[in-house]
Every structure is written in C-alpha cells, then in structure tokens.
C-alpha cells in the first residue's frame, strides 16, 4: 500500500472507512513525520498522547459503523484556534502558557465529525505577517527549495505552519485563517489549496481576534477535493458568533467535476501591476486559456478601486487590532511583566515584553487612525472606500460568475529578504486583500512552477456564499493545470 501519509484526505477517509488502515496507524505515521521535520518548525505544540487517544476512539467508532464525515483523519490546527486543555498562543509571547477551558466552534465541528488533533501549528504573531517570521516561536521554513539552492524560504503567512505542514505531509489537512490573504498567499507559496470562505460562513467564536470584520477561518489542504471536505466540516451557523450566517452548508464535494461550460470568468485589468514577474503573467494567461478550453466565457472587467485596497486594509485592520489587543494587559491571563512599580507600568511593561515589533507597529497605527482629529481623515474615509470596493464587486458579479487572478505577486522568497521593509511585505497581500474587504469567498489553486522550480497559484473569487461555483471552477483549474510537483524531502 502507498505510504499512509501520501494519501489525500479523501483517500485516507475512504481507507479508514473500509478498515484498510486504522486511525492509530495513520496518526502514528504523521507523528513520525512531524518528529523528522522539526527543522521546518511547523508545529508549536505536538499533542501526541491526545492524538493517539482520539485515534483509538475513532477506530472504536468505525468498528461499530458510527464514524463521522472525517472519522479518524489526523489534522493540524493553527494556533489561533482555542483548543480546550491545550496551550493556544496565537504565535505570541503574551499568550504563552494560556490554556483555554473551551473549544473554538470550528475545531469543535471537526472533532464532532471524528477528526484527530496532531497539534497546534506555528503562525505569524496574532496573524500579522505574510512570511511567518513574526512568530515568537521562530519562523516556519517552506519545504520547497529553489532549484540548485538551499536557502531557507518562507511558506507565506500568517498560516505558514498550516501551509508547510500540509505541503510536507505532516498532517492530512489543516485549519487556517485569512484576514488579508493569510490562507491563499501561503497556499500559493507551498503548492497547496487554500480556501477563504465568505465572511460569516465559519464561526469566529474561540478564534483569537486580529481584525473582527475581516477574519475568516478556512482550510489548507493538498487538493481541491480535500479542501471541499474540510470546509464542509468547519462551516456552519453558530449562535455564539453574531457575524455567523444562518444558512445551510452545501455538500461542496458533490459540486466537483460538474461542468463549468457557460460560466463567465471575469479578468480584472487592474490586477496587472507594475513589476509583476513575467512568469505570473504567463500563468494567468494559461489559467484564462484553461477556463476558456473548459467552455467558460472570458469577460474583461474593471475594478478601478483595487489600487486603494491595500491602503484601506492597512487602516481598517490595525484599527480593529488595536481595539482587540487592548485586552492583553497582564491582569487576567497570559504573560505579565515581573518588574513594574504601579498598574500603568505593569500594563506598558507587559505589552512591551509580550508583543513583537510587527504587532506593536500595527497597534500604534491603529491607535493613531482612531485617535481624535484623525478618525474622520483616516478610519471613516477608509470605511467609505471599503463600501465602494464592495459595490464595485457587486457590479462586476452582475456580469460574471467568477473572477480569476494570480494568488500572490511572487513565488516564495528567502527568510529575511523582506522583513526589514514593512511596505514590501504588505504588498504580498495585493491580490488577496480585496476579497476580505468585500467579505467574498476566494481560493488559491496550485497551477505551475517558476523558473527556479517554486510553486505559483491562481486565485478564484466568487459571489457571497457561492462557494459551490467557486469549487467547480477550482476543480476545472486543477484538472487543466495537472499540477503534480512535490518538494523533495531534504529535512528528514
């Protein structure tokens, strides 16, 4: 039989159901891979004992014929999701040692469906970053390497542990979150499939908040089918989250393979940015041709406010972050400074010690744009432009069914290459951030390699709550691209 960890989630699910393999065997195989791949630093916490207990319970349920939708499948959980009895840090020193007494709704949904938790995945601190270099626990290393090179590359961020863990076969799939591109950009850089569903499709309850009006949970998986299976288990209405939408969760897997003939695919001219590598231009052209060959109609569209998306995002997101992160004060939970003279110095010393430089930068930007005298000039104006960006998408979607763009402006870059230039780093979100501002579903599908042999992805954006059409398009792209490349195992 194929190595258990080489099976896709769908194949493993079927092998478990037919008792060709046990959940305990699969769990042990993944735990062995994790141990060998410590150099990648994908996991912050490995829950080996709990994983084996959950696997044994799954095997017992399967034996009785009581298995759930993903019974016995071993998963990695981004360390932004609170997990009962297991340290949940959001990649930050300020939450080191925080052990929640409750379970996030998304992870609870996965355990309800029978999944097994291998551990908590590394991430940029409070999901603020595009390279997984802001984590208090050190950077994650991309399992991919450039042809003939051995430089350590970023797996993208903030869900770098999720993307690297899936790409290196350290878990069958992983949870992730996307505030400005933190699922789709790392998926693009590691040749995995990343799905950001519509805002409100997955509950945010029990997910450590970065920017509440933008954050959305979704899966990173090896292929489109696996991501469809994951999203169905993760999604669902949750009365504990006031932004959760009460509507049925479709069987996304059943939409795969359906004809895309007649779908109108929008190609926005504003996504052709200055300095974009020729390889990404070519890949985009290939994607357009693939969709046309599958029977889709290609429609040129214009989204002129795209150029304002990043500036709007970097006002709205830090503003919400400065408010959300005010709760980390050393009083109730998490890190508290040892040296302080009064309550004010306890707050300031705790926050100076507990937050990394990027988080501090964004808190200060957020506090500034919300301050008296600047609120109208920055925050209020950004919110008005955000509404205009949404309106522009509504207009575009009156003419097209899906929008096709590149996922990221480059392939994986070396660790340290952009970390000293925040603006260069922020530009990694240039293709993804509009979907967050408008609350739309978006996904990245691996579609090719650059001249250095590093993966590149294509992005599809859909109408609100039309993930089914998006999955149809993703599957058509995946079939046409026929992408089969895998990173060589250099870390074991």
C-alpha positions as CSV (number, residue, x, y, z in Angstrom):
1,X,0.0,0.0,0.0
2,X,1.1,3.6,-0.6
3,X,2.7,5.3,2.4
4,X,-0.3,6.4,4.6
5,X,0.9,10.0,4.8
6,X,0.9,10.2,1.0
7,X,-2.8,9.5,0.8
8,X,-5.0,12.5,0.3
9,X,-7.6,13.3,3.0
10,X,-10.3,11.9,0.7
11,X,-8.4,8.6,0.1
12,X,-7.5,8.3,3.8
13,X,-11.1,8.9,4.7
14,X,-12.2,6.0,2.4
15,X,-9.3,3.7,3.6
16,X,-10.3,4.3,7.2
17,X,-14.0,3.6,6.5
18,X,-13.2,0.4,4.7
19,X,-10.8,-0.6,7.5
20,X,-7.8,-0.9,5.2
21,X,-5.9,1.3,7.6
22,X,-6.6,2.3,11.2
23,X,-6.7,5.8,12.6
24,X,-4.0,4.9,15.1
25,X,-1.7,3.8,12.2
26,X,-2.3,7.0,10.3
27,X,-1.8,9.1,13.4
28,X,1.5,7.3,14.3
29,X,2.7,7.8,10.7
30,X,2.0,11.5,10.8
31,X,3.6,11.9,14.3
32,X,6.7,10.2,12.9
33,X,6.8,12.7,10.0
34,X,6.4,15.6,12.4
35,X,9.3,14.3,14.5
36,X,11.6,14.0,11.4
37,X,10.6,17.5,10.3
38,X,11.4,19.5,13.4
39,X,13.7,21.7,11.3
40,X,10.6,23.1,9.4
41,X,9.3,24.4,12.8
42,X,5.7,24.0,11.5
43,X,4.3,22.9,14.9
44,X,4.3,24.9,18.1
45,X,2.8,22.1,20.2
46,X,2.5,18.4,19.3
47,X,-0.3,16.6,21.2
48,X,0.9,13.1,20.6
49,X,-0.8,11.4,23.6
50,X,-4.1,13.2,22.9
51,X,-3.9,12.3,19.2
52,X,-3.5,8.6,19.9
53,X,-6.4,8.7,22.4
54,X,-8.6,10.4,19.7
55,X,-7.4,7.9,17.1
56,X,-8.3,4.9,19.3
57,X,-11.7,6.4,19.9
58,X,-12.2,6.9,16.2
59,X,-11.2,3.3,15.5
60,X,-13.8,2.1,18.0
61,X,-16.5,4.2,16.3
62,X,-15.5,3.0,12.9
63,X,-15.7,-0.6,14.1
64,X,-19.3,0.0,15.3
65,X,-20.2,1.7,12.0
66,X,-20.7,5.1,13.8
67,X,-17.9,7.1,12.1
68,X,-18.4,10.8,11.3
69,X,-17.6,12.5,7.9
70,X,-13.8,12.7,8.5
71,X,-13.6,10.0,11.2
72,X,-10.0,9.2,12.2
73,X,-8.3,11.8,9.9
74,X,-5.3,13.4,11.6
75,X,-5.3,17.2,11.2
76,X,-3.1,20.2,12.3
77,X,-4.8,23.2,14.0
78,X,-3.5,26.7,13.5
79,X,-2.5,28.1,16.9
80,X,-5.1,30.9,16.6
81,X,-7.9,28.4,17.4
82,X,-8.5,27.9,21.1
83,X,-8.3,24.2,22.0
84,X,-9.6,23.0,25.3
85,X,-6.8,21.9,27.6
86,X,-4.1,22.7,25.0
87,X,-1.9,25.8,25.0
88,X,-3.1,28.3,22.4
89,X,-0.7,31.2,21.8
90,X,-1.6,32.9,18.5
91,X,2.2,32.8,17.9
92,X,2.8,35.4,20.7
93,X,4.8,35.6,23.9
94,X,1.9,37.4,25.6
95,X,-0.3,34.3,25.3
96,X,2.5,31.8,26.1
97,X,1.1,29.4,28.7
98,X,-2.5,30.3,28.1
99,X,-4.6,27.0,28.2
100,X,-8.2,27.6,27.2
101,X,-11.0,26.0,29.1
102,X,-13.2,25.9,26.0
103,X,-13.0,24.8,22.3
104,X,-13.3,27.0,19.3
105,X,-16.5,26.3,17.3
106,X,-14.5,25.4,14.2
107,X,-12.3,22.8,15.9
108,X,-15.4,21.5,17.8
109,X,-17.1,20.9,14.5
110,X,-14.0,18.9,13.3
111,X,-14.0,16.8,16.4
112,X,-17.8,16.2,16.0
113,X,-17.0,14.8,12.6
114,X,-14.3,12.5,14.0
115,X,-11.0,14.3,13.2
116,X,-7.9,13.7,15.2
117,X,-5.7,16.6,16.5
118,X,-2.0,16.2,15.9
119,X,-1.1,19.6,17.5
120,X,-1.0,23.3,17.1
121,X,0.6,24.9,14.0
122,X,3.0,27.8,14.0
123,X,1.9,31.2,12.6
124,X,2.7,34.9,12.4
125,X,2.1,36.6,15.8
126,X,-1.7,37.4,16.0
127,X,-1.9,36.5,12.3
128,X,0.0,39.7,11.5
129,X,2.5,38.9,8.7
130,X,3.0,37.4,5.3
131,X,6.1,35.2,5.9
132,X,5.7,33.5,9.3
133,X,8.7,35.5,10.6
134,X,6.9,37.4,13.3
135,X,6.1,34.3,15.4
136,X,7.6,34.3,18.9
137,X,8.4,30.7,18.3
138,X,10.6,31.4,15.3
139,X,10.0,31.3,11.5
140,X,8.5,28.3,9.7
141,X,10.6,27.0,6.8
142,X,9.0,26.2,3.5
143,X,9.5,22.6,2.5
144,X,10.1,23.8,-1.1
145,X,13.6,24.9,-2.2
146,X,14.7,26.7,-5.3
147,X,16.4,24.5,-7.9
148,X,20.1,24.2,-7.1
149,X,19.7,26.3,-3.9
150,X,19.5,25.6,-0.2
151,X,18.3,29.0,1.1
152,X,15.5,28.8,3.7
153,X,12.3,30.1,2.1
154,X,9.1,31.5,3.6
155,X,6.0,29.3,3.5
156,X,3.9,32.5,3.4
157,X,1.9,33.9,6.3
158,X,0.2,34.2,8.5
159,X,-0.8,30.5,8.2
160,X,2.7,29.4,7.4
161,X,2.7,26.4,9.8
162,X,-0.6,25.2,8.2
163,X,0.8,25.5,4.6
164,X,4.2,24.0,5.4
165,X,2.6,21.2,7.4
166,X,0.3,20.2,4.6
167,X,2.9,20.5,1.9
168,X,5.4,18.4,3.9
169,X,2.7,15.8,4.7
170,X,2.9,16.4,8.5
171,X,-0.9,16.4,8.6
172,X,-3.7,15.4,6.2
173,X,-5.0,18.9,6.1
174,X,-5.0,22.0,8.4
175,X,-7.2,24.8,9.7
176,X,-6.1,28.3,8.9
177,X,-7.4,31.9,9.0
178,X,-7.4,34.7,6.4
179,X,-7.6,38.4,7.3
180,X,-5.9,39.8,4.2
181,X,-4.7,36.7,2.4
182,X,-3.3,34.5,5.2
183,X,-4.8,31.3,3.7
184,X,-4.4,32.0,-0.1
185,X,-0.9,33.5,-0.1
186,X,0.8,30.7,1.9
187,X,-1.2,28.1,-0.2
188,X,0.3,29.7,-3.3
189,X,3.8,29.6,-1.9
190,X,3.7,25.9,-1.0
191,X,1.6,24.4,-3.8
192,X,-1.4,23.6,-1.5
193,X,-5.0,24.6,-1.9
194,X,-6.3,27.3,0.3
195,X,-9.9,28.4,0.7
196,X,-11.2,31.6,2.4
197,X,-15.0,31.2,2.6
198,X,-17.5,34.0,2.6
199,X,-17.3,36.1,5.8
200,X,-19.8,34.5,8.2
201,X,-19.6,31.0,6.7
202,X,-17.3,29.7,9.5
203,X,-17.7,30.8,13.2
204,X,-15.1,33.1,14.6
205,X,-16.0,32.1,18.2
206,X,-12.9,30.8,20.0
207,X,-10.6,32.2,17.3
208,X,-8.1,34.7,18.7
209,X,-9.2,38.0,17.1
210,X,-7.0,40.1,14.8
211,X,-9.5,42.3,12.8
212,X,-13.0,41.2,13.6
213,X,-14.7,42.4,10.4
214,X,-12.1,40.7,8.2
215,X,-11.0,37.5,9.9
216,X,-12.4,34.2,8.5
217,X,-11.4,30.6,9.1
218,X,-10.9,28.2,6.2
219,X,-8.9,25.1,5.3
220,X,-5.5,24.5,3.7
221,X,-5.4,21.1,2.0
222,X,-3.5,19.1,-0.6
223,X,-6.1,19.3,-3.4
224,X,-9.5,20.8,-4.2
225,X,-11.5,17.7,-3.1
226,X,-9.7,17.7,0.3
227,X,-10.4,21.4,0.8
228,X,-14.1,20.9,0.0
229,X,-14.4,18.1,2.5
230,X,-12.6,20.2,5.2
231,X,-14.8,23.3,4.6
232,X,-18.0,21.3,4.9
233,X,-16.9,20.1,8.4
234,X,-15.6,23.5,9.5
235,X,-18.5,25.6,8.4
236,X,-21.9,26.1,10.0
237,X,-24.1,28.6,11.8
238,X,-23.0,29.4,15.4
239,X,-25.3,31.4,17.7
240,X,-22.2,32.3,19.8
241,X,-20.9,34.4,16.9
242,X,-23.0,37.4,16.0
243,X,-21.4,37.5,12.5
244,X,-22.2,33.9,11.7
245,X,-24.8,33.5,8.9
246,X,-27.6,31.1,9.4
247,X,-27.8,29.2,6.2
248,X,-27.3,25.5,5.3
249,X,-23.8,24.3,4.5
250,X,-23.8,22.6,1.0
251,X,-22.0,19.4,0.2
252,X,-19.1,21.1,-1.6
253,X,-17.6,17.8,-2.7
254,X,-20.6,17.0,-4.8
255,X,-20.0,20.1,-7.0
256,X,-16.6,18.9,-8.1
257,X,-16.5,17.7,-11.6
258,X,-19.7,19.4,-12.6
259,X,-19.4,21.2,-16.0
260,X,-18.2,24.8,-16.0
261,X,-19.5,25.3,-19.5
262,X,-21.1,28.7,-19.9
263,X,-19.7,30.2,-16.7
264,X,-18.5,33.7,-17.2
265,X,-15.0,34.3,-15.8
266,X,-14.0,37.9,-15.1
267,X,-10.4,39.1,-15.7
268,X,-9.8,42.4,-13.9
269,X,-7.2,44.6,-15.8
270,X,-6.2,46.4,-12.5
271,X,-4.5,43.2,-11.2
272,X,-1.8,43.6,-13.9
273,X,0.6,45.5,-11.5
274,X,3.9,47.2,-12.3
275,X,6.9,44.9,-11.7
276,X,4.8,41.7,-11.7
277,X,7.1,38.8,-12.8
278,X,6.6,37.6,-16.4
279,X,6.0,34.0,-15.1
280,X,3.0,35.1,-13.1
281,X,1.6,37.0,-16.2
282,X,2.1,33.8,-18.2
283,X,0.5,31.6,-15.6
284,X,-2.5,33.9,-15.5
285,X,-2.8,33.7,-19.3
286,X,-2.6,29.9,-19.0
287,X,-5.4,30.0,-16.5
288,X,-7.5,32.1,-18.8
289,X,-6.9,29.7,-21.6
290,X,-7.7,26.6,-19.4
291,X,-11.0,28.1,-18.4
292,X,-11.8,29.0,-22.0
293,X,-11.0,25.5,-23.1
294,X,-13.3,24.1,-20.4
295,X,-16.2,26.0,-22.0
296,X,-16.1,29.2,-19.9
297,X,-16.7,32.7,-21.4
298,X,-13.8,35.1,-20.6
299,X,-15.0,38.7,-19.8
300,X,-12.7,41.6,-19.3
301,X,-13.8,43.6,-16.2
302,X,-12.6,46.7,-14.4
303,X,-12.2,47.1,-10.6
304,X,-10.7,50.6,-10.5
305,X,-10.7,50.9,-6.7
306,X,-8.3,47.9,-6.4
307,X,-5.4,50.4,-6.1
308,X,-6.9,51.6,-2.8
309,X,-7.5,48.2,-1.3
310,X,-4.1,47.9,0.5
311,X,-4.2,51.4,2.0
312,X,-7.8,50.8,3.2
313,X,-6.8,47.4,4.6
314,X,-3.8,48.8,6.5
315,X,-6.1,51.4,8.1
316,X,-9.1,49.2,9.0
317,X,-7.1,46.1,10.1
318,X,-4.7,47.9,12.5
319,X,-7.6,49.9,13.9
320,X,-9.6,46.8,14.8
321,X,-6.4,45.1,16.0
322,X,-5.6,48.0,18.4
323,X,-9.1,47.6,19.9
324,X,-9.0,43.7,20.0
325,X,-5.5,43.6,21.5
326,X,-6.3,46.0,24.3
327,X,-7.4,43.0,26.4
328,X,-3.9,41.7,26.7
329,X,-2.9,43.8,29.8
330,X,-1.3,41.2,32.1
331,X,-4.3,41.4,34.5
332,X,-6.4,38.4,33.6
333,X,-4.4,35.8,31.6
334,X,-1.3,35.4,29.6
335,X,2.1,37.0,30.2
336,X,2.6,39.6,33.0
337,X,5.8,41.6,33.4
338,X,7.8,40.7,36.6
339,X,9.0,44.3,37.1
340,X,6.7,47.2,37.5
341,X,6.0,50.0,40.0
342,X,2.3,50.7,39.5
343,X,-0.6,49.5,37.4
344,X,0.3,51.7,34.5
345,X,3.9,50.4,34.3
346,X,2.5,46.8,34.6
347,X,0.4,47.4,31.5
348,X,3.1,49.1,29.5
349,X,5.9,46.6,30.5
350,X,3.7,43.6,29.9
351,X,2.7,44.8,26.5
352,X,6.3,45.8,25.5
353,X,7.6,42.4,26.6
354,X,4.7,40.4,25.3
355,X,4.1,41.8,21.8
356,X,6.6,41.6,19.0
357,X,7.7,44.5,16.8
358,X,5.1,44.0,14.0
359,X,2.2,43.7,16.4
360,X,3.4,46.8,18.2
361,X,3.7,48.6,14.9
362,X,0.1,47.7,13.9
363,X,-1.3,48.6,17.4
364,X,0.3,52.0,17.1
365,X,-1.0,52.6,13.6
366,X,-4.5,51.5,14.7
367,X,-4.5,53.7,17.8
368,X,-3.4,56.7,15.6
369,X,-6.1,56.3,12.9
370,X,-8.7,56.0,15.6
371,X,-7.5,59.0,17.7
372,X,-9.3,62.3,18.0
373,X,-8.7,64.5,15.0
374,X,-7.6,61.6,12.7
375,X,-10.7,59.3,12.9
376,X,-12.6,61.1,10.2
377,X,-9.5,61.6,8.0
378,X,-8.4,58.0,8.0
379,X,-10.7,55.4,9.6
380,X,-14.1,56.8,8.4
381,X,-12.8,57.6,4.9
382,X,-11.3,54.0,4.7
383,X,-14.7,52.5,5.6
384,X,-16.4,54.6,2.9
385,X,-13.9,53.4,0.3
386,X,-14.3,49.8,1.6
387,X,-18.1,50.1,0.9
388,X,-17.3,51.4,-2.6
389,X,-15.0,48.4,-3.2
390,X,-17.8,46.1,-2.2
391,X,-20.2,47.9,-4.6
392,X,-17.7,47.5,-7.4
393,X,-17.6,43.7,-6.9
394,X,-21.4,43.6,-6.8
395,X,-21.5,45.4,-10.2
396,X,-18.8,43.0,-11.6
397,X,-20.7,40.0,-10.4
398,X,-23.8,41.1,-12.3
399,X,-21.8,40.4,-15.4
400,X,-19.6,37.4,-14.3
401,X,-19.8,34.2,-12.2
402,X,-16.2,34.0,-11.0
403,X,-13.1,36.3,-11.1
404,X,-9.7,34.8,-12.0
405,X,-6.4,36.5,-10.8
406,X,-3.0,35.4,-9.6
407,X,-2.8,34.4,-5.9
408,X,0.4,36.2,-4.9
409,X,2.8,38.7,-6.6
410,X,5.8,36.3,-6.4
411,X,6.9,32.8,-5.5
412,X,8.4,32.0,-2.1
413,X,11.1,34.4,-1.1
414,X,14.0,33.9,1.3
415,X,13.6,34.4,5.0
416,X,14.8,37.8,6.0
417,X,14.5,39.2,2.4
418,X,11.6,41.5,3.1
419,X,11.3,41.6,6.9
420,X,13.1,44.9,7.2
421,X,10.8,46.6,4.8
422,X,7.1,46.5,6.0
423,X,5.8,48.0,2.8
424,X,7.4,45.4,0.6
425,X,6.0,42.7,3.0
426,X,2.5,44.3,2.9
427,X,2.5,44.1,-0.9
428,X,2.2,40.3,-0.6
429,X,-1.5,40.8,0.0
430,X,-2.1,42.9,-3.1
431,X,-4.2,40.2,-4.9
432,X,-6.0,38.8,-1.9
433,X,-7.0,41.7,0.3
434,X,-10.0,42.9,-1.8
435,X,-11.9,39.6,-1.1
436,X,-11.5,40.2,2.7
437,X,-12.6,43.9,2.4
438,X,-15.7,42.8,0.5
439,X,-16.4,39.6,2.5
440,X,-16.2,37.4,-0.6
441,X,-15.0,33.8,-0.9
442,X,-11.6,33.3,-2.5
443,X,-9.3,30.3,-3.1
444,X,-5.8,29.6,-4.4
445,X,-5.1,26.5,-6.5
446,X,-1.5,25.4,-7.4
447,X,-1.1,25.9,-11.2
448,X,2.6,25.9,-12.1
449,X,6.3,26.4,-11.2
450,X,8.5,29.4,-11.8
451,X,12.0,29.1,-13.4
452,X,13.5,28.2,-10.1
453,X,11.1,25.3,-9.6
454,X,9.0,27.1,-7.0
455,X,5.2,26.9,-7.0
456,X,2.8,29.6,-8.1
457,X,-1.0,29.7,-7.6
458,X,-4.1,31.1,-9.3
459,X,-7.0,32.7,-7.4
460,X,-10.7,32.4,-8.0
461,X,-13.1,34.9,-6.3
462,X,-16.8,34.2,-6.1
463,X,-20.1,35.8,-5.1
464,X,-21.0,35.8,-1.4
465,X,-22.0,32.3,-0.3
466,X,-21.4,30.9,-3.8
467,X,-18.5,28.6,-2.8
468,X,-20.1,25.8,-4.8
469,X,-19.5,27.6,-8.1
470,X,-16.0,28.5,-6.8
471,X,-15.3,24.8,-6.1
472,X,-16.5,23.9,-9.6
473,X,-14.1,26.4,-11.1
474,X,-11.2,25.4,-8.8
475,X,-11.7,21.7,-9.8
476,X,-11.6,22.7,-13.5
477,X,-8.4,24.7,-13.0
478,X,-6.8,21.8,-11.0
479,X,-7.7,19.3,-13.8
480,X,-6.3,21.6,-16.5
481,X,-3.1,22.6,-14.6
482,X,-2.5,18.9,-13.8
483,X,0.0,20.1,-11.2
484,X,1.7,17.1,-9.6
485,X,5.1,18.5,-8.3
486,X,6.1,17.9,-4.7
487,X,9.0,19.3,-2.7
488,X,12.0,17.0,-2.3
489,X,12.4,15.7,1.2
490,X,15.6,17.4,2.4
491,X,14.6,17.8,6.1
492,X,14.3,14.2,7.3
